[in-house]
Amino acid sequence: MATFEHGSVKIEVDEDGFMAEPENWNQDVALALASTEGVGAMTESHWKVANYLRDYYKQFGIAPMIRKLCKETGFSLKEIYDLYPSGPAKGACKVAGLPKPTGCV
Amino acid sequence: MSQGKLKPEELARITYQPPAKSWTDPTVEFRKGVICYGAVPETLNYLDLPHAKKWQPTDQDWKLPPDWKKIIFEGMRDRLMRFRSFKVFMDICVRCGACADKCHFYIGSGDPKNMPVLRAELLRSVYRRQFTKAGKIMGAMVGARDLDEKVLKEWFYYFYQCTECRRCSVFCPYGIDTAEITMMGRELLNLLGLSIEWINTPLANCFRTGNHLGIQPHGFKDSVEFAVDELAELTGIKVKAPINEKGHEILFVAPSADYFAQPHYFTLLGYLALFHEIGLDYTLSTFASEGGNFGLFHSNEMMKRLNAKIYSEAKRLDVKWILGGECGHMWRVLHQYMDTMNGPADFLQVPKSSLTGTVFANAASTKMVHISEFTADLIRHNKIQLDPSRNNHWNATFHDSCNPARCMGLFDEPRYVLQQVMKNFHEMPEDTIREQTFCCGSGSGLGTDENIESRMRGGLPRANAVKYVRDTKEVNLLVCMCAIDKATLPPLLEYWTPGVEVAGLHELVGNALIMKGENERLTDLRGTPITKPLENKQDAA
């Protein structure tokens, strides 16, 4: 566990930079985390993915299936990798303030 | 590949020259890329495990309790008494070296302590010193070592560079099960709160929600319903997928990654299509929503605690027997431990296929059948219609996932199914398949990112065999039956053998399955258009 600071944002993160307290997420946090993920600028497409993940997480306490994320946002998996180079789980979920998925994934 | 700093050509430069220092020198270097993160106190506390602390293996100070040596020795004594196998495996090895070059981590790293014989010797040397007369009297002369903090760290380093795949055991003239030595090593480390996060978080999730991913019942339902809808779009048929319903014939248990990750998800679509087509009387369960059992990678007690939910749910839902999906390590637990850990399941019946009449006598004690056996039996009895040309865009090889292969001997059933549902199939070299299969390099809870260099090294022999069939037979698909494989083989192949994708057996079954009343299939289950047939490339053999 470490503290991550970027501009005015100061949050607790785990070893891989995922938020320790996802409830403290906001748009400034997303922008700060995006800077660690090779995301140049948060475009409308980036927000569409992040907001979808966020909404799903609020409802279900976890990230959605990758297939569902693609279908509901209208982006192919490759397009999501283009937006978030570390991929849906490690890139997009991190920026959206979700915990890292674990297990056989 | 998020942390693949070393290029493949650099990582492949492996030296097998042993280091100048003696093997008894326990010094190891913990660095990112080769070692997993330590377990955090929150998960240890959640699981009622001792000595929770904020800690990383890279720290100098491991915050050991003052009486840590006593804890380890008592732990060893207790296990030597309880597990006859542990005692035998500590005593019986003659260090013949038959296993030495059989380990994927040794082949991929050249580190002699990844030779199974020497990895076990790290524990055995302390056993000898503490528990044998020769070791007590003659010490180093008989290969005995004192336990100190460096030795403890060395245990952690190497017991988390073993995937418990048991390839070495195939070659051991005494049949020493090296996975069980690693399991004992990890159990002893657990007594001091030394475990890894990638194992402990899934364990805690599994207690909380019934699966390693932490998917709650309403999330499980949402995912399954999504799959049902997508299958309807692909086939025109809306299937039923009962959840938590009492009174069905069968409880179906799959790894949770099948309803979360990719390419696992396409296997889920295959299951759903098949079960609909044959009219299987089954239910899914949210409580037993995980076939896998990371307890196997932690300790005997944890494995037992997690495994209990399967029989418990089978009883509650009043089913007759249990069918299990494409999970790898789950089958080690189910096939070799479940019956004695949580059985006897005398409230269940010996599994019998209501479609073919086949009695699965091999599962008479556990009451749990592997889906590849079940599907092979259906095909053998002509109970399903198949169009293998729908898989013509794939040219496949089969990776025997370690546990279904070496723990169950499931070699022929998946191959039989595969060759009925597709035309283009080629085997990898014979010393890399079936009981000699090479591990993905990421099993036993090591499938995380921070140890990516170790994973790429450990997976090199498997990837190399895939490369052979890619280059000589134009193979573009690696088929397997394990969720860890499906998660970890894609980045492995991307690193060593680009151009080969990964799929589950039942994804290909789902592609080929002709469903009564279905729309013309324009795509496979991935949504990829079904293209014109390739030339039949099946091996003459």
Interface residues (C-beta under 8 A of the other chain):
Chain A: M1 D14 E15 D16 F60 G61 I62 P64 M65 I66 R67 K68 K71 L77 S86 G87 K90 P101 T102 G103 C104 V105
Chain B: S2 Y37 V40 K54 Q56 E197 W198 T201 P202 N205 N211 H212 L213 G214 I215 Q216 H218 G219 D222 S223 F226 E230 P255 S256 A257 Y259 F260 A261 Q262 H264 Y265 G292 F294 C327 G447 T448 D449 E450 C482 A483 I484 K486 A487
